[in-house]
Amino acid sequence: MQIFLSGVGFGIIAGAILSISAIGFSLQFGLTNIFNLGYGAIMSLAALVAYSLGGAGVPLWAAALVGTIIGGIASLLEGRFVFRPFARRGAGVFELAMVSVAVGLIAEYIMAAFTKSQTFAFRFPTGAEFHAFDIVFTTTDVVIIAIAVGSIAVLELGLHTTRLGITMRATSANPALARASGIDTGTVVGSVWFVSGLFCGLGGVALALTYQTVTYLTGPSYLPYILAVIVVAGIGSIGYAVIVSVALDLIVQISGGFGASSYNVAIALGILVLALLIRPQGIFGRFFEKEEVTV
C-alpha cells in the first residue's frame, strides 16, 4: 500500500511538471503547425542555466526565473531565425519537423561539449515535509505544484479574456482570415513562440529541481511523455492536457513503484500508440489537415 501511495504522490508532482511542458508544446504547435521535436533541448538549456546561476551563488528562485526566461528567448529566436526562413521558402509541416530534429540535435551536441556530458546535482534544502493520507510532499514539491497550477490558470485566463489571447486563438483557427481582419499575425506568432518557450523553460527547470540533477539530455529524454500527452489530450486543450498529464504520470509512477520503472518510456509510448489505435485518424488530425504553417 505504501508503494502505491508513494507512486500517487510522485505522480501528482511529475504530472504538474508534465502539464507545464505539454501545454507549452501544445500552444506552439496549435498556432504555428510546426511540430517542434527539438523542444526538449530548450528544456535542458533552461535547466542548465538555472543550475549554473545557482552554483554561482544566485538565489534559487532567481536562477529558476532566469532559466525560464532564457527558455522563452531561445524559443522566440528559434521561431524567428530558423523556422520562419524555412517556411517562407516553402517548407511544409514534414520538412520543418525534420529541421526541428536537426536543430535539437545540434543544440544537444553544443550543450554536451560545454558540459562535457556531465551530470550536475542541485544542492538545496527541499524544506519541511507535509503528510496527506500517508503521501509525503516537501516544500519544493508544494511550490512546484502551486507554480504549475498558477501558471496554467493565468494562461487559460489570458487566452480567453485578453486581446492577445483572443488574437492567438483567432490566428490558430484561421490564419488567413486573421490577417484579413487586420491582426498582425507576425507579432502574434512571436508572442506564442515566447510564451510557449517560457512554459518549456519552466518545465525543464521544474524537472531538474524535482530530480535534483540535470544533463544536456534532461529535456530530450522527457519528450516522449510530452508527445503522449499531446496525442491523447489534443492540441490546444489546456484542461485536457492537465488531466492527461496527471493521469499518465500516475500510471507511470505507480507501475514504476512495483518494479516497472525501467519501462516508463515504453509505457508512455504504449499509451500513445493505443490512443492512435482507438482513434486511427489521430487527435492531431485536424492540424495535419491544416497545411499552412503560420510564421
N, C-alpha and C positions, 0 to 999 in steps of 0.2 A: 504493500500500500504506500509506503514511504517513497519507493522508487517512482510510483505513478504520480504522487503529489509533487515530487521534485521535477518530474517531466512537465507537469502542468505549469509550475511556477516559472521554469526557464522558458517554456513555450510561450507564455504571455510576454515575457521580456523580449525574446527573439522575434515574436510576432510584431511587437511595436516597432522594432528596428526594420523588419522586413516591410512593414506598411510604409514607413518613410521612404525607403529605397524604391519600392514598387510604384508608389504614387508619382515620384519624380520621373521615372521611365514612362509611365502611362501618360502623364501630362505632355511630355515632349513628343512622344510618338503620335499621340492622338491629334496634335495640331500639325506637326510637320510631315507626318507619314514617313519619317526616317527611322528605320529600325536600327538603333544605335547599339551595336554589340560591343562597342568599346566603352560602354557606360561604367563597367567595373573599374577601369583604370583610373577614372576620376575619383571614385570612392577611395581607392588606395592612395592617390595623391593627397586628398584632403586629410586622411588619417595620418600619413607620414608628416605632413606639415604640422598638424596638431602635436604629434609626438616630438618633432624637432623643437618646436617652440616651448613645449612643456619641459624638455630636457635643458633648455637654455634658461629656465627659471621663470618663464611666463606663467601666470596663474592658469590652472587647468581650464577654467571656464573661458578665459580669453583665448587660449590656444585652440580650444574647440570651436569658438566663434570664428576665428581667423581661418581655420581649416575649412569650415563650412562655406565661408565667403570665397575662398580660393576655388572651391568646387564650382560655385556659381560663375566665377570669372572664366575658369577653364572651359566650362560648358559653353558659355557665350562666345568665346574665341573660337572654339571648335566649330560651332554652328556657322559663324560668320566667315571664317577664313579657310575652312576645309569643306564643309558640306555645301555652302552657298555657291562657290565657284563650280563645283562638280554639277550641281543641279542646274545651274544656268547654262551649262554646256550640254544639257540633255540627258544626264544620268538619271536612270529610273530608280525605283524602290530597291530592286535587287542589287544594282551596281553600287548604290550608296550603302547598302548593308555590308557589301564587301569592303568598301572604303573604310567603314567604321571598324571592321575587324582589323584591317591593316593599321589604322591609326591607334587602335587599342594596343596592338602588339608592339608597335614602335614605342608607345608610352611606357609599356611594361618593361621593355628592354632598357630604356633610358633610366627608369627608376631602379631596375636591378643593378645597372652599372654604378649608379650613385650610392646605392645602399650595400653594394657587394652581396646582394641576395641574402642579407642577414634578416633574422627575426628579432624585432625590438620589443622589449617588455615595458609597458606602462607601470610606473610605480607611484601609486597614490592611495590614500586611505579610502576604502569603499564606504565608510560610515557605519552608523548603527544598523542593527538588524531588526526587521519588522516581521512578525509572525501572523499569518492569516490562514486558518484551517490547516495548520501544520506546514504551510508553504512559507519559505523564508525569502524575504526581499531585503536587499541592502539599500542604503540611502541612494547610492548610484543607480540602482535599478529603478527606484521610485522616480528619480529625477528624469531618467531616460524615458520612462513611460509617460510622465507628465509632459515632457517636451514633445513626444510623438503625438499625444492627444491634442495638445495646444496648437502645434504647427498644422496638423491636418484640419482642425476646426477653422483656423484662420484661412487656410487655402480654400476650403469649401465655402466659407462665408464670402471671401473675396471674389470667387468665381461667379457668385450669384447676386452680389449686391454692389460691386464696384464697376465703374466704367471699363477699366482694363479687363476685369474678369469677363464681363459681358462681350467685349470685343474679341477676347480669346475664344470664347465659345462660338461666336459667330464665324470667326475665321476658320475654326476647326470644322464646323458644319459645312461651310461653302465658301472657300477662299475667293473665288471669282466674284460672287455676289457681295462679299465683304468689301473687296476692292472697289467694286462699282458703287457701293454705298458710301464711299469716302473714308473707309477705315484704312489707316496706314498699317498695312499688314506686315511691312518690314519691321516696324517698331514692335508690333505685337509678337512676331516670331522671336525677335531678340529678347523680349521680356520673358517669353516662355523658356528659351534656352537658359536664361539666367536663373529663373525660379526653379526649373527642374534640376539645374546644377546645384542649387542650394540644398534641395532635398537629397540629391545624390551625395553631396559632401557631408551633410548631416548624418545620412545613413552610414557612410564609411567611418566617420568619427565615432558614432554611437556603437558600431560593430566592434571597432578596435578597443573602445573603453570597456565594453562588456566582457570581451575575451582577454583583455589586458595585454594583447600582443598585436603587432602589425607587421606585415611584409608587403612587398610590391604586388603580391598575389591576393591580398586580403579581399579586394573588391571583385576581381575576376572569378575567384572561387565561389563567390556568393551569387553570381549572375544566374545560375540555373534555378535557384529559388525564386528570384525576381521574375524570370520568364514563366515559371509555373504559375505564379500568382496572376500575371497578366493574361495568360491564356484562359485560366478558369474564371477570373473576375470580369475580364473585358476591358478594353481601353477606355479610359476616361471615367470609369465607375469608381469614384473615390471610396464611397461607402462599401461597395462590394470588395474592393481591394483590401480594405482594412479587415473585413470579416474573413476573407480567404487567407490573408497573411497569418492571422492568429490561428485559424483552423489548421493550415498547413504546418506551421511550426509546432503546434500541439501534437499533431500526428508524428512529425519527425522526432521531436524531443522525447515523447513518451516511448516510442519504439526504440529510440536510442538508449533510453534508460534500461530497457530489457535486453540490451546486448546487440542492437542493430545499428549502433552509431556509425559503423564503417559504411553503412549503406544509405546515409542521409541523402546524398545527392541522387542516388538511384531511386529512392522513394519519391523525392520531389519530381524527378523526370517521369517516373511512372504515373504519377498523378496528372502530369501534363499530357502524356500520351493518352491516358484514359479519358481525359476531358475532350480531347480531339476525336477520340473513337466514338464517344457518345454523341458528339456534335461534329460530324465529318467536315462541314464547311468551316469549322473553327469560329470561335468568338471573334477572331481577328477579321473574319470575312468581309465586313463592310468597309474595313480600312484597306484591305487588299483591292477591293473594287474601286477605291478612290485612288486613281492612278497619279494624280497630281501631287508633286512634292512641294510643300509650301515653304518658301525661303524668303 
